[in-house]
Amino acid sequence: MVNKTIKDIQWSFLSILSISITYFTLRIILARELGAYSLGVYTLLFSIYTLSTQFAGFGIGASLTKFVPESIENAHKTCMLLTSGCIVSLVSGLLTSIVLFVSSNFFANLFNMPELSELLSILSLIFPFLALQRTVLGFINGAQQMFQFALINLAQNLLILFMTIIFITSGYGLIGATISLVLPIIISSFISIFLVRKYFIKINLIRCVDITKKLSAFGCFVVLAISIETLHMNIDNIMIGYLLDASNLGYYSISITLSQALFLVPRAVQIITNPKISLLYNKSNLDALTILVNRTMKYTFLFLIPISFILWFEAENMIMLVFGEEFIQASMPFRILLIGFIIFAIQISIGTTLSSTAYVNLVFKLSFISAITNLMLNYILIPQFGIAGSAISTSSSMVLAVMLQLYFIERLVKVKIDWNWFLHATILVISIVILTHILLLLFHLTVVVYISFLILSILLVILFINKEDKEVIRRSIFNN
């Protein structure tokens, strides 16, 4: 069981890694080849794409991830779930394409970016294919076929990266970058359909309607919750684009891109914990669920903190090296964002706990509160502090979102969070960060940062990994 879980995490990590590397590399190419303004336009385009994606699939992929494990022993029912899900997602994807195509001029005028109109018209072609692909990925995830899951994502992201490099270096600019996003997703949707072709069956209309109602009832809440959460994660981009300009958005996007690197491992872990949380909850195995949630969050914390420590102290050097001196002003908002992103990333690893149990409707409400908070703070702080104000707003709303999620996980799911562990570990981290800043002021030696990093890492292992967890880690490494 442990060996299978580790292998699944490896495949899901590879999948998420390919996505992260692709879009991180795209930002580097756009920043260096096209500059801050074009990077800002592409960032806004990508935010609109990300929001539209949630409606295109109508949450059917998430529904399949939940319901497929519950019916995995009934092959015919599993096939009916996939077939019905693909029909629904295809329809919702077509509707999303039409809406985005019609509204392309509206968005271009709203943000005073004429380029957006043509780019959105091209992008609108993607959504029927994307909806089918997301549905199939949800099915594969629920069936725990993580090799196929990784294969689809890897093929798609390699194509996106390869085509973007060709189009950008050939002088096609933002249009080339947009086409490079659209074509690979269309191709990967056909690959995904091919991989699960044996699961498609003929299904009568009445049965299809019944299954559609079941998938849509759950998917509707997922769409609302994830859409609000996605809006929450993109409000800063939208508000900067609206209140400032594309160049400022280009600088800020570098801060966001670097901060989002922290989500890489937690998102890979979430792919595995999602069906496991649902299964344990349905079996009323509260003890095992509590262990899973706490252990997942603790391991994520221990992995992220040392990495974040280096990112905090090396922000300027890293930005200049990777993106160029033009983007050095992204370092301050990056540090501000880093605080919120660390906390949010830890919660991401178990972020589907409420939606995978009986409280999917609550997730929407909590996400809505966080999104409104972020919107209001951005509206107040951006005119006063520019992109730093947006960073403060986003980081603050992320902390609020995590606190709300964990509060209701304890109250409703009855999972007891080990708050003392996190409090003591956080105090240690803050103390070493402050001490390192003091030593840097006294000695001005970069080696101080890396000595502090080493000390922090050792103390975290010694003080915050108990014997049982060390044994689990040891078995996982050597058995694998």
N, C-alpha and C positions, 0 to 999 in steps of 0.2 A: 504493500500500500504506500509506504513512504517512498520506495523506489519509483513507483508509477507517478506519484505526485511531483517528485523532483524532475522527472523527465518531462512531464506536462509543463512545469514552470520553465524549463529550459526552452521548450518549443515556443511557449507563449512569450517568453523573454526575447527570443529571436525575432518573433513577429513584431513586437513593440519596438525592439531595437531598430529594425529595418525602417519603421515609420519615423522614428525619432532622428535617425541618421539622415534619412532622405530630406526631411523638412528643415533640419538644421543646416545641411549642406546647401539646400536651395536658398536659404537666407544669406549664406556666405556669398554664393554666386551672384545673387541679385544685388547685395550690398556693394560688392566690389566692382561688378560690371555695369550696373545701372544707377547706383547712388541712392541716397536717402529718400528722395521723392518717389521714385518708382517702387522702391521697397515698401513705402507707406501705402501706395495704391494697391499693391499686391496683397499686403497685410489686410486691408479693408475688404478686398475681394475674397480673400480666404475666410475672413470672419463671416461674411454673408453666406459663403459656401457651407461653412460649418453649421450655421444655424439652419439653413435650408435642408441639410442632410437629415436632421432629426425628424422633419416632417415627411421627407421622402419615403422613409422606411416605415413610418407610423408605429415604431416600437415593436414591429413584428419579430425582428431578430432577438430582441431582449425577451419577448414572450416565449420564443422557442427555446432559448437558453434555460428558462425556468421550467417549461412544461415537458420538454424532451426527456430530461433525467427522470421525471416522475412516471413516464410511460415507456421507458427504454426497453422493457421486457415485452412490450406489445408492439411487434414490428409493423403491423398494419396501421395502428393508431399513429405511430411515429411518422409513417409515410404520409398519412392524411394531414398531419400537422404541417409538414414541409410543403406539400402541394397547395394547401389552402393559403398558407402564409405567403408563398410566392405570388399567387394571384392577387391578394390584397396589396402587397407591396408594389407590384407592377402598376396597379391603378393609382396608388398614392404618389408614386414616383412621377407618373405622367402629369398628374395635377400640379405637382411642385414645379415641374419644368415649365408648364404653361404660365403659372403665376410669376415666376422669376423672369421669364422672357418679356412678359407684358410690362413688368415694373422696372425694367432695366434703366429706362430714361429717368424715372422718378428718383432712383438711388443716385444716379450721376448728378442730377440737379441738387439733391439734398446735401450731398457732401462736396459740391462744387468741384467735382473731378470728372471732366468730360470723358476721360478714357474708360470709366467704369461701364458706360452703356454698351459698348461693343464687347468688352470682356465678359460682362454678365450674359449677354446674348449667346456667346460661345459656351459659357459655363452651363447654361440651362439645358444643354443637350444631355448632360451627364446623369440626371437623376433617376430615370427608369432603370438604367443599368446599375447604378449605385444601390438603389433600393433592393433589387434582386440579390446583389452581392452581399449586402448587410444581412439579409434574411438567411441566406445560405451559411454565412459565417456564424450567425446565432445558432442555427441548427447544429453545425459542426462543433461549436463550443459546448452546447448542451450534451452532445453525444461523446464529449471528451476526446475527439479526434484531433489532437493539437498539432500533429504533423501536417495534416491537410490545412488547418487554420493558418499555420505559419507559412506554408507553401504559397497560398493565395496572396497573403500580404507581402511576402518577399518578392514574388513575381511582379506585383503591382508597383511596389516602391522602387525596385530596380529599373523598371521601365520609365517611371516618372523622372528619376534622377538622370538616366541616360538621355532621354529625349530633351529634358530641360537644358542640359549641358550643350547638346547639339544646337537647339533652337537659339539659345541666348548667345552662344559664341558665333553663330551665323548671322546675328544682327536682327533677329525677329522681335526682340524686346519683350514687353508684357504680353503681347498676343501669342508669341511663341511659348512663354511660360504657362499661359492658360491652356493652350492646346496640349501642352505636355502633361497637364493634370487630367484633361478630359479623356484623351485616347487610351492611356494605360488602364483607367478604371473601366472603360468599356470592354477592353480586352480581358481584364481579370474577372469581369462578371461572367463572361463566357467560360472561362477556366473553372470558376466556382460551380456553375451549372453542370459542367461536364463531370466534375468530381463526384457529384451527388445524384447523377442521372438515374441510378438504379432505384432511388427512393421515390421517384415520381410515379404516381398511380392515377388511374381514372377515378373520379369521385363524383357522386351525384350531387345535384344542386342543393338539396335540403341538408345533406351532411356537411357540405362545404360552408353553408350559411351558419350552421351550428358551431363549427370549429372557428369560423371567422369571428363570430360574436365573442367566443372565449378568448381568442388571441387579441382581438381589438379592445376588449374590456380591460385586460391587463396592459396592453400596449398603449392605450390612450393615456393612462396615468404615467407610464414610462416616458411617453413623448412629452407630456407636460412637464414632468420633473426634469428630464434631461435637457429639454429645450430651455427651461428657465436656468438650469445650471450652466448650460452652454452660453446662454445670454450673459449670465453672471461672469463667465470667464472671458467674454468678448466685449463687455460694456466699455472697458477702458479703451480698447481700440476704436470702437464706434464713437465714443465721446471725444476722444482726441481728434479723430477725423472730422467731427462736426464742429468742435469748438476751436481747434487749432488748424493744422494743415497736414498735408501728406508727409512733408519732411520731418516734422516732429513725430508723427506716427512711425516713420521709418526708424528714427532713433530709439523710440520706445519699444518697437518690435524686437530690437536686439536684446533689451532687458528681459522681455517676455520669453524670447526664444531660449536664452540661457537658463532662466528660472524653470522653464518647463522640462528641462533635462532631468530635474529631480523626480518627475512623474514616471520616468522610464520603468524602473523596477516595480514601483507600487502598482502600475497599471498591468504589468505582466502578472503580478501576483493576484490582482483582482480577478483576472480572467479565470484563475483556478478556484479562488475562494467563493466566487459567485454561486456556482452550482452546489458546492459543498455546504455553504451556509443554508441554502434552500433545503437541501436534503436533511441536514441535522435538525433544522427547525421543524420540518414536517414529521420527523421521527420523535419530536419532543425530547431530544437529547441535549438538554440545556448545559450540562457540565462540559460535554465535548465542544459545544458551540462557544462557550465562554473561554475555554482553553485556546481554541482556534483564533478567536478575535484578538485576545490579548497577546498571544504569541506572535501573530502576524504583525500587529502594530509595533511590538517591541523590536522584532527583527528589522522591520523597516526603519525605525528610529535609529538603531545601531548602525545600519548601513548608510543612511543619508547624512547623519551629523558630521562624520569626519570629512566627507566630500564637500559638504556645505561650508565647513570651516576653511578649506583651501579656497573655495570660490569667493568667500567673503573677503579674504585678505589679498587675493590676486586678481580682483575684478578688472582694474585698469589695464594691467599687463596682458590679461587674457583677451580683452576686447580689442586692444590695439593690434595684437598679434593676429587674431582671427579675422576681424572685420575691417580693420584699418583705423588710422588715427581720426578720421572724420567722425567716428561713432563713439569717441571717448566719453562724451557727455551721457552715454547710456549707463555709466558705472554707478552713479548715485541712485537712480530709480531701481537698478538691478539689486543693490544691497537692501533697499526697502522692501522690494518684492520677495527677496530671498526668505525673509522672516515668515511671511504668510504662506509662501509656497512650501516651506519645510513642514509646517503644521498641517497644511492641506494634503500634502503628499503622504504623510503618515496615515491619515484617515482614508485616503483613496484605496489603500490595500484592502480595506474591509468596507468600502464605501457603498456596497450594494446590500448591506445587512438589513436595512429597513425595506428596500424594494424587493428583496428576495424572500422576505417573510410575509407578514400580513399587513404591511403598512406602506404599500407603494403610494397610496394617495397622500400620505403625510410628507413624503419626500418632495412632492410638488410644492406643498405649502412652505416647507423649510427653505427650499431653493428660492422660492418667490421672495421671502423675507430678506434673504441674503442679497438677491439681485437688486431689489428696491433700495436696500442700504447702499450697495455699491453705486447705483445710479445717482442717488442723491449726493453722496460724498464726492463723486466725480464732478457733478454739476457745480458743486460749491468750491472744490479745491483746485480744479484745473485752471480756471481763470486767475487764481491767486498764485499758484505754484507751478503751473505748467505740467510737464510729464511727471515730475516728482509728486505732484498732488494726486495724479492718477494712480501712481504706485502706492501711495499711502491709502487711498480709497480701496484699491483692489486687495491689498494685504490685510487691511482691517476687516473687510467683508469675508475674506477667506477664514480668518480666525473665528468670526461669528458663526459661519456655516459649520465649521467643525464642532464647535461647542454645542450647537443646537442638535447636530446629528448624534453626538455621543450621549447627550442628555436623554434623548428619546430612545436610544438603543438600550440604555440602562433601565429606563422607566417602563418601556413597553415590551421589549424583547427579553428583559430580565437578565441581560448580560452585564456582569459587574466589571467595570473598567478598573484596572490597577493604577489608580491615580497617584498613589505614593511613589511607585516606581518611576513614573514620568516626571513627577515633581522633582525628585532627588536627582535624576539624570539631567534635567534641564538646568538646575542650579549649578551642577558641575560644569556644564557646557558654557553657561554665561560667565562663570567665574574665570575659566581658562581664556575665554575671548577677551575679557577685560584685562586680565593679566598680560596677555600677548600684546594688546594695544599699548599698555604701559611700557613694556620692554622694548617695543619698537620705537617709542618716543625717546627712550634712553640710549639705545644702542644703534638704531637705524640699520639693522642687519636682517636680511631676508631669511637667513637660516633660523632666526627666532621662530618664525611661523611654522617651519617644518619640525622643529623640535617640539613645539607646543602641540602640533598635530599628532606626533608620535605619542606624546604623553597622554593626550586626550584619548586616543584609540586604545592604548593599553589599559587605562583606568576604566573605560567603558566595558571592556571585555572582563576585567577582573571583578569589578563591582556590580555589574548589572546583567551578567549572564550566569544563571544558577546552574547547579550540577546537572539537573534534568535536561535543561536546554542544551548544555554543552554536549551531553550524551546524544541528544537528538541530532545535533549538527554533525557530530563525529560519525554516527551511523549513516547519515545521509550522504556524507562525502565518501566514505569508504565503501559502503554498499553499492553506491552508484558507479 
